[in-house]
């Protein structure tokens, strides 16, 4: 019995070792994927893709009785500067409304821009979608109807990679031009929180092709 039991013990001992290696490998792979995604979120946030395009698309965020929230106002100011620099002949404002709202995010954006001298004819309002994915799909549909395709997507820096990914998946020739002002970019703590959240939301989108809901932020 003695000589025969040694191999059996060796085989039995090998199983936990194999399982440990599998677990360690899985954890390392997860760390690499999450860390790599977080780095790309940070990297794309630092890049301005400014170039001549068919349209500047301003992603929606909260509005209050037709007045843009500080987050949305920062995006609109940046889109206005791009338009004034001649990078696009039109600005597309997007976003629906919450229950009880009188105005959509797209309408609040149009009001803001026209009050600052942008001709109404140069503003294309897409007041559909309650998150980034739905809004960008609606923009892609409008682009197909009107015969344009290239866009600069304006949002907050940390949202840029996911927004660009969704826009390209929707069929748009998309680049990003993130705003450098507003509450989302004021402190390192805020930036770290948004990078963490966007990393999770982007991984979720890549796995499911659905939007991670982030209500009232314009980052859904």
C-alpha positions, -999 to +999 in steps of 0.1 A: +000+000+000+028+024+008+045+026-027+011+028-044-003+056-022+025+081-030+014+089-066-021+092-054-011+118-029+009+136-056-021+138-079-043+149-051-019+177-041-016+189-077-053+198-080-052+227-055-020+240-071-036+240-106-066+258-092-044+284-075-026+291-108-059+295-126-072+319-100-039+339-100-040+340-138-076+352-138-069+379-113-039+391-133-058+392-165-086+412-149-061+437-135-045+441-169-079+446-186-092+471-160-058+489-158-054+491-195-090+504-200-084+531-172-052+542-189-070+545-223-098+566-206-071+589-192-051+590-224-080+598-247-092+624-222-060+643-228-063+644-266-081+670-287-092+655-320-100+689-334-103+688-372-128+700-399-160+679-397-196+679-408-209+686-373-200+693-337-222+671-315-228+683-279-238+655-256-266+664-233-265+668-195-290+682-170-309+714-177-332+734-154-363+751-170-344+756-202-311+767-186-281+744-190-265+730-159-229+739-153-218+706-169-239+712-200-229+749-202-192+740-202-198+716-231-218+742-250-191+769-246-166+745-260-188+736-290-194+773-296-157+779-298-152+750-323-180+764-344-166+799-343-132+785-353-149+772-385-144+735-378-180+726-387-210+743-404-235+730-378-238+722-341-260+693-331-275+695-296-288+662-282-307+648-253-343+642-242-359+653-209-368+638-175-403+634-164-419+667-156-394+688-175-407+715-199-375+715-220-353+688-234-315+690-230-313+696-268-337+725-265-318+740-236-286+737-257-302+754-287-315+783-265-280+788-251-263+788-285-288+811-303-286+836-274-249+838-282-253+845-319-254+810-335-280+811-363-309+788-357-303+773-392-268+761-380-282+742-350-296+707-355-316+696-325-319+658-318-341+657-287-341+619-284-323+596-261-319+595-223-283+584-224-252+587-245-259+555-265-295+564-274-286+599-283-257+590-305-278+564-323-303+591-330-276+614-342-264+587-366-299+583-380-302+621-385-268+621-402-278+594-426-310+613-434-292+646-441-261+632-458-233+639-434-211+616-412-180+631-396-184+646-362-165+661-333-182+648-301-180+673-272-183+660-237-163+658-205-127+645-209-133+612-190-164+605-211-146+609-244-134+573-251-168+557-244-186+584-263-162+580-293-166+542-292-204+544-292-204+570-320-182+549-342-202+518-334-233+537-345-216+544-379-203+579-374-168+590-384-162+603-349-135+622-330-136+638-296-130+674-284-134+673-247-142+704-227-115+716-203-138+735-179-167+728-157-173+709-125-161+675-138-125+687-142-120+710-112-103+687-087-081+656-088-106+638-066-134+645-090-112+634-120-102+601-103-139+594-095-150+599-131-121+579-145-130+550-122-167+552-132-160+556-169-136+526-168-164+504-154-190+519-178-168+513-209-161+477-199-198+472-194-206+486-228-180+464-245-194+433-229-231+441-234-233+469-260-257+486-236-254+518-217-246+519-180-272+542-166-258+573-149-288+594-143-287+632-146-250+633-155-251+631-193-226+602-189-250+573-195 
